[in-house]
């Protein structure tokens, strides 16, 4: 069965071009390979600096690898012409760690949530756009009266729901969620995690769920990949990795994790 997302041998090296060694090369990712199945939640864990966010940017085609490739439904993202890649973005969206920073404070919620619709070949009419925004907000538990308000008028958990509404408005097959609950308190974390699982159940959306919090990943993910210093330490089902870790580094992370309350 073909993977929805296939990450093949991704290496990303920065620097190394300045004369006299003033800018030595830094390998942020080193031959990273794993896949994400359709409709699954795949956790990507590791300490700060392990390369998780660098990989997220490459998966989203916001950065290019030094070597390796990203395949979505078997087709290389980096082989697509720019106009085709733009259209393909309807199928993969991203949610960031800090909802306040990722939502433009000058824009209403209606404009923010509607942003991904510009990638559609046939752009909906203005009245259709507003209805799509209202529908997307409803799916994440927000009422229609949110559309004309601004991000600062909402709580942190509500802002993250707005970010998910924006990501989900094009019905993507994949959402890359980069530390989407780390800036939220525990009660709001649980709400957002339930939202992710609901989206997977209702729409079959797959998630690449990036976190440094192993307890959160254990609670939500089907598969997990552990990274350290830009390399994969181990990958497998959550049950296998969390209950029968093969590597010492994974055992150290598991020993240090805090339970999800």
N, C-alpha and C positions, 0 to 999 in steps of 0.2 A: 504494500500500500504506500503510495507516495505521501511524503510529509507535506504539510501545509507550508512550513518554513524549514528550509534546509541551510544550515550555517556550515560552510565548507572551508576548513583550513584558513580561517581568518587570522592574518597577521597585520598589525598596525605599528609602524615605526615612525616616530617623530624625530625631527632634528637630523643632525649628522651632515648638514650641508655647508656649514660655516667653515672658513679656512682655519688652519692651525688648531683644530680640535676645540674651538671655543664653544661649539654647539654639539656636544656628543650625542649620538643617537640614543633614543629611549624607546624600548619595545613595550608598548602598552598592552598589546595582545600578541600571543605567540601560538599560532596554529590551533585556533579554537574551532572545534567542530561538534555540533549536536543538532538535533531536529526537534521541531514542535509539531505535534499532530493536530489535525483539525478538531476544534471543539475542546481542546485540553487546556489545562492551566499548568504551565511549565515554570517552576521557580528557578531563579538564577541568584545564587547567594555567594557571599564573600565579603571580606573586610573592605573598608575604604581603600581605594587605590588598586583593587584587584582587577579592574578593567571592565566592570559591569556597565557603567554608563557609556564608556567608549564603544562597547559592543552595541549598545542600544542605538547610538547615533548611526552606526554603520548599518544595522538592520533596517533603520528608517531611511537609508540612503541620504542622510545628512552629512555623511563623511564617507570617504572611499578607503578601502583597505589597501595596504601595501601589497598584499597578495591574498588569494582566496576569493570566495564568492558567496553571495547571498541569493538563494533561490526561493521564490514564492510560487507555490504550485508548480514547481519544476522549471520555472523560467528565471534566468538571472536578472536581477534588478539593474545591474550595472551594464548590461548589454542593451537596455531599452533606450531609444531616443528620448530626449527630454520631454517632448510633448506626450509620449506614450507613458513615461514614468509618472507624469503629472496626473494623468487619468487613472493610472493604476493605484494611486495613493488612496483612492476611495476604499481600497481593500485592506489597508493597514494604516492605523492611526496610533497616536501616542498620548499618554497621560503622564505628566511630570510630578515631581516630588512636592513642589510648593505651589498650591493652587493660586495663591495671591499673585505670585510672580509670573505665572503662566497665563493669567487672564489680563488683558489690556484694560487698565482702569478707566480709560477714556471711552470705552465701548459699552453699550448696553449688553445685557445677557443675550438678547435676540441676535445681535450682530456677532457676538463671540461664538455662540453655538452654531450659527449658520456658516461660519468660515469654511469648513471643509466642503460645502456644497459647490464651491467654485471649481472643484476638480471634475465635476460631472460634465459629460459631453453635452447633455441636454439640461441646461440650467432651468430650474423651476421658476415659475412666475412669483412675483413678490408675495401674493396671498398664499401661494403654496409653500413658500419658504417659511412664512410665519407659522403655518400649521405644522410643518415638519419640526420647527423649533419647539412648539408647544407639545407635540407628541413625544419628542426626544426628552424634554424635561419631565414629562409625566412618567416616562419609563424609569427615570432615576429618582422618582419620588418628589418632584418639585411641581408646584402649581403654575398655571398659566400666568398668574399675576407677577411672576418673576421676570418676564420677558423685557419689560421696560425699565428694570432696575439695573444698578451698577454693582460690580463685584464687592466693593467695600461695604455694601449693605447686607452682606451675608456672612454667616459663620464660616469657620474653616472647613467644616464637614460639608456645608452646603456648597461652598466654592468648589470643593473637589467633585461633588455631584455634577455641578455645571461643567467641569472639565470632562467628566465622563459622558455627559450629554453631547458635548461637542465631538468627542471621539466616536460616539456611536451613531451619529446622525446619518452617516452614509452606509450604515450596516456593514462595517468592516468585517473581514474574516479573521483579522488579527489585531489585537491591541497590545502595544508595548507599554507596560506600566512601570515606570522607573521610580521606585520608592514612593508609591502613591499614598501610603498611610503613615510614613515616618514622622510627618509634621503634625499629626493629629493625636488627640488624647485617646485613651484606650477605648472608651465607649463609642467614640466616633469611628475609630479604626474598625470596630466590629461591624458597624453599619456599612462602611465602604466595602469590606470584605464580603458581606452578604450581598451587596449590590453586584460585585464582580461575579459571584457564583450564580446569581439570578440571570445576569446577562448571558452567561455561558449556557444555562439551562433553556432560556427563552429563545435565543437567537443562534446558538451554536458558535458563539464567538470564542476564538482561542486567545489566550493571554500568555505573553512572556512577562512574568511577574518578577521584577527585580527588587531585591531586598537584602539588607544585612541582618535582618531579624529572622532567625531560623524558626522560631515558634510560629510566626505569622505564616511562613512558607509551609510548615508542617500542617497548619490548619486548613490551607486552601489549595495546595498544589497536588497534581497527579504525578508529575515528574520533577526532578530537581537536578541542577548542575551546580557543582561547587567550584569556585574559581579562587586562585591565589596568584598574585604577581603576574596577571595576564595569561595564566595557563589554567586548563581544566585539571582539577584534582580528581574528581570522580563525577559520574552522572548515572542516573538510573531512576527507578520509581522512588517515591518518597518513602515507602515502607522499607525498601532495600537499603537506601542510603542512610535513613535515620535510625533504623533498628539494627542494621548489619554494616556499618561503615567499614570500608576496606583500608582507608588511609588515615594516618595519624592526625593530619591536619583537620580532617572532618570530625574525628573524635574529639579534638580540642574544641572546635566550634560548638559541637553538640553539648559538651560538658559545661560550656559557659552560657548556654542559652537560658533565657528566662521564660517561664510559662506564660502563655497568652491568657489574660484574665477577661 
